[in-house]
Amino acid sequence: MRIKNLSWMQVEEYLKRDDRAVLPVGSTEQHAYLSLATDNLLAERVAAEAAEPLGIPVFPVVSYGITPNFRAYPAPSRCASRRSSPSCAIASTRSPRRVSSRVVIVNGHGGNLPAMAFVNEWVADHPGAKVKFHNWWNAPKTIAKVHEIDPVASHASWMESFPWTRASRAWRRRRRRRR
């Protein structure tokens, strides 16, 4: 169940029964012919598909990650870097009367790995809270399959290319016609 489809009263009712939540985090950056939102789309989809059967709420994706290496590219890539966005977003899992004290962060962007330190700081300030930082692409079965197919697959490669991460074909057709 996605938080965007719930009212605060429904979330509060859920928190009376369970204290789990899922928070997808990604980044807005260049991915060749893939969408600028590739890391967001993948993190959100993995989070939603894992949480749905368990009835665990999924927060909206944190769409700006840590991207200092992409400053040479046009905005939003160069201006969308947020050093602490996952830890700030973790604070958003709080309810006025109750806290989601068990949170899985589904990470869609390798550049966000330094944010784990900020998440650990947040956990230290909130006794009883538990946060698991999960990189979807580095899950044991996922990375094993990737390495079996292509040991050097990485950013903007086939492993991030799905029908829902591809940029609009209409844009590419228009660009070809101009030549």
Secondary structure, DSSP 8 states (H G I E B T S, - for coil): -BGGGS-HHHHHHHHHH--EEEEEE------TTB-TTHHHHHHHHHHHHHHGGGT--B---B-----GGGTTS-TTTTT---TTHHHHHHHTTB-SS-B--EEEEEE--GGGTTHHHHHHHHHHHSTT-EEEEEEGGGSHHHHHHHHHH-TT--TTSGGG--TTTB--HHHHHHHHHH-
